[in-house]
Amino acid sequence: MSSQQQPKTRMPGHLLWLALALVVALGYLFQLGGDHIPRNGDELVYAHIARLTAESGHWLPLVSSYDFMRNTKPPLLFWQAMLAGGWGDHWTLLNLRLPSVVYIWATALMAGLLTWKIVRTGGNTAGAQPNHQATVMGAIAAIVFLSFFSTYRYGRPYLTSAPETFWLCGVFFALAWSPSQLLASRWKFPLVAGVAIGIGCLYKSFAMVAPVGLGLALCYQVLHARKAPWQVFRRGIVFDGFKVAAICAIALAVFGLWFAVDPLPGEVWREFVVGENAGKFKSSPGYLKQAFSGSGGILTILTGYFVNAGLLFPLSVGCVWTAWRSYRLRRGTAQTISDGEKVLWLWLLALALVFMLPDQRSARYLIPAMPAVAVLIALYWERIARIWFSLTLLFCLLGAMAMGLIAYGAVRATQDLGAYSPLFWLLLLLTAIACVFGFAKKEAARPMTAIAGFAVLFALAWTTAPFNGALGHFRPETIAKMKGQQISVPNNFNGQFERYQFLLPGAKIVAYDAPQPVDYTDAEVQVLFKTSRYALVARRAGQAPCAQCRIIDVRWDVRSRQDPKEGTWAAITSPETFWYAKEYLVERP
């Protein structure tokens, strides 16, 4: 018998990357039902409309307390919440947000599979197991997409970003999977694509037909006809144009079902079509002045994909730079990028061009193409220069330090040394070590970047975790006492008052305008008592809620929309008052 020991088996590298992608995806569930996850204030507007519509017992018309925020989005978004919340029987933030996370998971899976397909068929894999290399790149694409700040901020809350991204980007992912076959399809692909785009429009807006239609037209021109975009006088242009028009018409027909089934189609036209969409083309200072201004100008769109990447900003810039250099080196040679990759670039171009046109511009409008950005980063992963990974690791290191500062502010504010578990501080330490290790070791820069990006986002969720628990809630006996009682609550953004439906379920919520709730004066609080017996009053730590009132209960809150007069420096020097406040439930004496 041979005395030679058998080598220890290790998990293959491609399985480790798949496991990491799965862990990152499951990380999206952490604190999902909390009141303080990274989000946009519009979530509460949509939750308000969905709740009142559910209480009406009808699918349509949409119901709201305010006329100016009723038909703000098509009904599919609200129907989704009504079903997820059991028509009000299970009305929790967790239930409302779960469908968004499922959409994000599905989109990440699409990004991973498309990357695997392009790498596997592109002949760029090396070694005896090219399928394993393609699997690694697919896992990286999914991780990168889930590590974008825009994905994390707008993909988890109850918003439109996750569904519209899935349906609209899915059409181009299908094209990138099999460009020649689908572009040659006479009616099957146009029909399916039209329905998919229509569903996306029923989540967001009929206006999404414009960028998708332009993107499809570019694909038919560049990939099907093999012509430059400006060479429109060619054979087959009429038939290809007819297919694009048919896809757009089908999508608009699906969206038009809203008008067919809504009892008040005139209100839909006035509030949604004219107010919500056409209003974005009105500019008081003038179109050109607005277009080239610093805020809301076309630069917002030109840098939008990089901004949406968040901490991966340098990596996304490095991807574009590497792709441009590769293009310059290929000019005049027989080498070319795959048709699948071309589809992704055309989708990025079309979305950016269309959203330069309205007067109202935002990087959020480019979110439906962020999965394509993740795929492209994965495709160029090994060719992106180390400097871009080093800069990304620097961003992540600064992000980890910022999370530590915010958590330190929470400890100082609450005077609770046990507010965070040792695991939280260990996470920050390991993230910082990973960033430094990536700096020092050339071969570690890429894997450490993939790990650090999402680690900081996870730490961000963890910083608010104590305030999603007992510290941020009223006592159960207080909640029971307030059922059926009218309570005046502060509101500093459209629909922000809706959060109290989850904090004080069963209470009658009445909003009062308070752009800076912590600065609401005692005299103003006394005015509230003329119409309500109970009120919620926010104060900085150490400040009394009001001179003549009785405190029933108190909770800690994470502040939003700080006063610009406080300055960014206050976030560093006094994080305990910049980020946190106490909210008192008081009653008149």
N, C-alpha and C positions, 0 to 999 in steps of 0.2 A: 504493500500500500504506500502511496506517496504521502510524505509528510508535509508537502507544500500546502500552505493554508489558502483557502479560497478567498479572493478579494471581497471586501465588503461591498454590498450593493447599495447604490445611491439612487435617489429618485432622478430620472432623466431631466435634463434642463428644461425641455419643452413642457414637461408636466409641472415643473415648479412655476413657470410663467403662467400656465393656465390656473394653477392654484392661487397665485397672486392676483390674477384678474378676478377670480371668484371672490376672494376676500375683499377686494376693493368694491365690487358690486354689492356685496352684503353690507359693506360699510354705509351704504346709502340708507339703510334702515335705522341707523343709530340716531336716536333722539328725533325720529321722524314726526312723532306726534307732539313735539314741544312747541311752545309759543314763540321761541326765540331762535329758530333755525334761520340761516341766511336766506333771505327771500326779498321779494318786491312787495310793496304795499298793496298792489292790485289784487293780491290773493284774497284779501279780506273783502274787497268789493265783490268779487265773484262769489265768495262764500255767502255774502249777504243776499245776493240775488237768488242763488240756488236755494238757500234756506226758506226765503219767503215764497218762492215758486213752489217748493215742496209743500209748504203749509197750505197753499191754495188748493192742493189736491189735483192740479191740472198740469199737463206738460207745458202748455202755452196758454196765454201770453206770459212772458217773463214778468216777475213782480219785483219791485224795489220801493224803498221808502223815499227815494229821490228820483225825479224824472231824468236828471242829467246823468244818471248811472244805472240805467235799466237795460236797454238793448245795447250794451257795450260790446258784447261778443255774441256770435251765433249760438244757438241753443245746445249744440252737442256737448259743449263744455259743462253746461249746467245740468243736463240730463245725466251726464256721467256722475256728477256729485250726488244727484238725487238718488240714483241707484246705489252708489257706494255707501251713502248715508242712510239707506233704508227708508227714504222719504221722511227723514227726521227722527226715526227710531234709534239710529246709531250715529248720531251727528257728532263726530269727533274729528279733529284735525288729522289723526292717523288714517281714518277711513277715507277722508277726502283726498289725501295725498298719495295713498297706495297706488291708484291707477297711474299717476304720473311716474312713479318709480318703475312700474312694470313697463311703461313705454320707454323709459330711459334704458332699462336692461335690454329690451328688444333692439333698440337702436345700437347699443354697444355690441350686441351680438352680431348685428348686421355689419358693423364696421370691422369686427374681427374676422368674420367669414369672408368679406370682400378682400381684405388684405391678404388673407391666406390664399385666396384664389389667384390674385394678381401675382403674388410672389411665387406661388407654386407653378404657375403656367408661364412665368416670365423668364425662366431659365437663369435667375439671378442667385439661386441657392447653391451653396457649395457643400462638399462633403458627400458621404455615402447616404445620408438620410435627409434629402432636401425637404421632405414633408415635415420633418421636425422643425427645421428652420422657418418654414412658412407658418407653422403653428406658433412659434415664438413671436414672429412679427404680428400675427393676428392678435395674440394676447396683448402685445404692447399697444396696438391700435386701440383696443378696448380700454386699457388702463389710461392711456393718454386722454381719450375722450371723457372718461369719468373723472379725470383729474383737472379738466378745464373748470375754471371758476364759474363760467357762465352755465355749464352743465349742472354744477352742484347748486348754484344759487337759483336758477330758473327751472331746473329739471325735477327737483324734489317737491316744491310747494304745489298747491292746487292752482296751476296756471295753464296757459295754452302752449307754452314752449315745448314741452315734451311730446304731446300728441302731434302738433304740426310738424315738428322735426322728424318724427317717425314716418309720417305719411308722405311728406314732400321729399325728404332725402331718400326715402325708400324707392321712389321712382327712379332716381338717378343711380342708386346702388344697383337696382335691377339692370339698368342699361349698362353700367360698368361691368356687371357680371357676364353679360353676353351681348356686346354692342351690335355686332353684325346681324345676329339673328333677330333681335328685338326691333332694330331700326328697319329691317326688311319686312317686318310683320305688316300685313295689310290691314287687319282690323282687331286682332286679339290684343296686342300690346296697347294700341290707342284706346281701346275700350277699358281695359283694366287700369291703365294709367289715368284715364279721365276720372274713373270712379274714385281711385285712391287720392288724387288731387282734390276732388270734390269733398271727400271726407275731411281732408286737411283744411279746406276752406271753411267747412262747417264748424271747425274748431276755432279758426282765426279770422279769416276774412276772404271775401271773393277777390280782393286785390292780390292775393298770392298767386293768382293765375298769371299775372304779368311776368314775374321773374321766372316762374316755372316754364311758361310758354317760350320766353326768350332762351332759356337754357336748352329746351328741347329743340328749338329751331337751330341753335348753334351745333348741337349734336348731329342733327340730320345733315347740316351743311358741311361740317368738318369731318365727320366720321363716316357718314353714309355716302355722301357725294365726293368726299376727298377734295374739297375745294376750300379756299380761304373764305373767311366770313363775308368779305365784300364781293366775292365773285358770285353774285346772285343770278346772273343771267346764264343759266346752265340748263341742261336737259334734266327733267324730273323735278324741277323746282316747284312746279304747280302741284304735283301729287304730294310731295313732302310737305308743302305748305298747307295742303288740305288736311293731312293727318295731324299736323300741329293744331290747326284750327278746330278739328274735330275733338281732339283731346281737351282743349280749352272749353269748347262748347259743352261737352259732357260734364266737365268739372263745374261750370256755371249752372248747368241744369240741376246737378246734385245740390249745389248751394241754394238754388232757387226754390227747393222744396220748403225752405223756411217760410217764404212768402206764401206758399200754397197752403200750409197747415196752420200758420199763425192767424188767430182771429183778428188781429190788428195789423195788417200788412202796411198800412199807411204810417203807423208809428215806427215800424221797423225801417222803412225808407227814410223817414225824417231823422231818427235818432242814430241809426247805424250807418246807412249809406252816406247821407249828407253830413251829419255831425261827426261821426267817428272816423270816416274815411276821407271824404272830400275836404273836410276841415284841415287836413294835414297839408293841403296845397295852398293855404292862405298864409301870407307873410306880410305883416304890417311894415317892417323896415324895407321890404323889397326883396325879390327872389335872389338877385345876384349878391346883394349885401349880406343876406342871410347865408348864402351858399359858401361864401368865402370868409365868414366870421369864425372866430375861434371856437365858439360853442354852438353846436348844432350845424356846423358847416360840413362840406363834403369830406374834410379831413377826418371827421368822425367815422365815416364809412371806410375811407382808405385805410385807417388803422384799426377798424372794428374787429377784424379776425384776430389780430394780435392782442387787443385789449380783452376780448372774450376768453383768451387762453389763460388770463390771470397770471399765476406764478410761472406758467410755462410760456410767458411772453417771449423771452429770448430764444427758446427752442423753436417756436413758430416762426420767428424772424429768420433763424438759421435754416429752417426748412425751405423757405422761399428763396433765400440767398443761394443755397445749395442747388435747388432746382434750376435757378437762373444760370448759374455757372455750368451746370450739366448741359443745359440747352445750348449755351454758347460753344461748348466743346464739341457738341454733336453737329453743329451747323456745317453743312458741306460734306457730311458723311452719311453712310447708310443707316446709322444707328438712330433709333427713335424710341420714344416712350410708348408704353402700351396704350391701346384704345381705352382700356378701363381707367387709366390714370388721366387721360385726356378728358373723359367725361367729368371727373371730379374738378379739374381746373375750370372747365366750362361752366359748371354749376356755381363755383365760387365767383367767377366773373359776372355771370348773369345776375345773381342776387345783388352783388355790389352795385352794378350799373343801374339797376331799376331803383334801388333805394337811395341813390343820389338825387333822384328827381323830386321827391316831396320836400316841402320846407321843413318838416319835422323829421329829423334824422337821429338815429340811435344805433349803437352797436348791437342792441338787442335784436334788431331786425335781421341780423346776419346769423343768428343762432341756428336756423335750419340747415346751414351748410357747415357747422362746426364738426359734425361727424366726418365729413370729407377732409377737413383739415387734419383730424386725427389719423386718418388713413394715410394721407400724404406724409405726415411726420414719420409714421411707421415705415413707409416705403423708402424714405431717405435716411432712416435711423442710423445706419452704419456709415453713411457718407457725410452726415452733418459734422462739421468740425468740432473738436473738443471744446473750444472756447465758448460755444453756445450752450453746451451742457454745464460748463463751469459757471457761466452767468446765471443760468437757471437755478443751479444749486445755491448760488449767492442769494437769489430772490427767496428761495425756500428757507435758507438759514435766517434771513431777516424776518420772514413770516413766522417761523417758529419762535423767534425772540419776541415778536409782537404778541403772539398768543400767550407767552409767559407773562408779559407785562399786563395784558388784560386780565389774566387770572390773578395776578398779584393785586390788581385793583379790586377784584371781587373779594379777596381775602381781607384786604384793608377795610373795605366798606362794611362787610358783614361781621368783621372781627371773629371769623370762624376759620381757624387754621386747618380744620378738617373738611373744608368745603369741597376740596378736590382730593381724590384718592392718590396714593403714591404712584399708581399706574399712569396717571395723567402726566406727572412730572417726569416719569421715566420715558414716556412717549416723546416729550419735547427733547429730553437729553439724547435719546437714540436718534431722533431726526437730525439734531445738530451734529452728532457724531457721523451720521451717514453723509451729510453734506460736506463735512471736512474731509472725510475719507475719500469722497468723490473728487475733491480738489487735489488730494495728494497722489492718488493712484489713477493713472491714465485708464487702465482697464476697468476701473470701478465707476467712472464718471457716468456712463450710460445706465447701468442698473440702479445706481444710487439716485439718479434723477427720476427714474420711473417710480421708485419707492417714495422719495421725499415729497413729490408733488401732492399726492393724495394724503400723505401723513399730516401735512399742514392743514388741509381742509378738514380732516378728521379731528385734529386738535381744535380747530375753530368751533366745530359742533360741541366739543367737550367743554370749552370755556363757558358756554351758556347752559350746560347740563344742570348745574345746581339750581338755576332759576327756572328750569322746566319741571323741577321737583317741588319739594315742600317749601323751600325758600320763596318760590315764585307763585305760590297758591295760597288762597285763604283756607281757613280751617273748615273741615266738613260741616261742623255745626253752623258756621257762618253762612255757608252756601245754602244749607237747608233753611235757615232763617230768612234769607233774601228771596226765596222763591215767591214770585208774584208781586214783589215789591218794586217800586219805581226807583231807579238809581241813576243819578247824573254821572256820566263818565267823560273823561277828556278825549278829544279827537283832534289829531294834528295832521291828518291826511284823509283823503276820500275813503270812507268805509273803515277807517281804523277802529272805530267803535265796535265793529263786529267781533273783535277778539274777545270782548267781555261776554259774548254769548257762550264761549267755551270756558271762561274763567268763573262765571256766575250763571250757570245754566238755570233757566226758569225765571230769572229776574227780568223785569221790564227795563230795558236799556234806553236811556235818553242821552244823546250826545250834546256836549257843549264844546265850543270851539276853543282850543288852547294850543296854539302853535308851539309853545314851550311850556308844557304842563308844570314843570318845577317852578316856573316864575309866575304862576297864577296867583294873584294877590289874595290876601285874606278878605278884603272887601268884596272881591268878585265871588269868593266862596260863599259869603253870606247872602249874596244875591241868589245863588243856586238854591239855598234853603227856602226861598219863597215859593218855589214850584216843586221841590223834591225834598222829602224827609232825609234821604240818604244821598251821599255823593262820594266819589272817589277823587282824592286829592294827592298829587305827586309832589314830593319834596326831596331835596338833597339830604344826604345823611346828616343828622344832627339838627335839622330844621323841624319846627312844629308844623302840623298841617294847617291849623287855624286857631285863632284865639278863643272863639266861643263855639265849641263843638265837642262832641263826645266820640272818642275813638272806639270803634267796634272791633276792627281787625286791621292788620297791616301785612304787606308782602313786599318782597324785593322785586324790582323791575329792571330790565335792561333798557336803557334810554335809546331813542331813535331820533334822527333829525335834530342833532344838537345845534345850538345857536352859533352861527359863524363868528360872533363876537368872542366866544370862548377860545377860538383858535385851536389849531392842530396841536400846538405845544402843550395844551392842557391835557391832551390824551396821554402824554408822557409824564408830565409833572404831577398830575392829580387824577389818575385813572379811576380812583374810587368814586369821584363825583362826576367825571366826564361820561363814564359808561353806565353808571348805576344810580338808581334812585329808589326811594321808598314810596309805596303807594298805600295811602290810608283810606280805609272805608270808615266814613264818619257820618254822624247824624246831627241834626240841629238840636240845640239844647232844649 
